[in-house]
């Protein structure tokens, strides 16, 4: 399980890539991403990675399970 206080941009990238590769958002990955979203100061890269994920979900490319 990911610890949101110790996540790096690379960890978020892995989570987003996993969701994109499998075309689904598993409960564990979704929970890790939500903890990541709650971080107070996201970098521009992290915000962009989250935007890519949100867009893929909105377009139906990734299906939450």
NORLINMO-V619983 format. One record per helix or strand. SS is the DSSP state (H for helix, E for strand). FROM is the first residue (numbers start at 1). LEN is the number of residues. If there is no record, write none. Layout:
ss=<SS & SS>
from=<FROM & FROM>
len=<LEN & LEN>
//
This chain:
ss=<H & H & E & H & H & E>
from=<4 & 9 & 24 & 27 & 44 & 63>
len=<3 & 14 & 2 & 11 & 15 & 2>
//
